Amino acid sequence: MVEEKQALERGARKEQRLLNGVELQAAVVKAGAEFWDDVLKWGVAQRHLKPKEISAMRICSQLPNKIPTENQCKIVSEALARLQTEGFQGSLSIEQ
């Protein structure tokens, strides 16, 4: 009984992580290429981006020709959050 409950909880957590990843990916795509190009330019000019973040943002700035993976979306969203603390004014909206 306890093992079944734990298995169900693990499955629910896995499903929620997948859903969060898909929602994040949708928000990144919805923001559009122009937004990510602005983020990229600002981050490079301010020297606040790591090479991996630059690479992921370049893919995002080529939307819809190139679609970022969930992992790349996570990288750019974390970079965006950091850039916002450094003074970048744009934001990413994730609708429920």
Residue pairs with C-beta under 8 A, 6 or more apart in sequence:
21 70
21 73
21 74
22 70
23 94
23 96
24 70
24 73
24 74
24 77
24 94
25 68
25 69
25 70
25 73
26 94
27 73
27 77
27 92
27 93
27 94
27 95
28 36
28 60
28 68
28 73
28 76
28 77
28 92
29 63
29 64
29 67
29 68
30 93
31 60
31 92
32 63
33 60
33 61
33 62
33 63
33 64
35 90
36 57
36 60
36 61
36 63
36 76
37 61
38 90
39 57
39 76
39 79
39 80
39 83
39 88
39 90
40 49
40 54
40 57
40 58
40 60
40 61
42 83
42 88
43 49
43 53
43 54
43 57
43 79
43 83
43 88
44 54
46 83
46 86
46 87
48 82
48 83
48 86
49 57
49 79
49 83
50 79
52 75
53 75
53 76
53 79
56 68
56 72
56 73
56 75
56 76
56 79
57 76
57 79
59 66
59 68
59 72
60 68
60 72
60 73
60 76
68 76
77 92
80 88
80 90
80 91
80 92
84 90
84 91
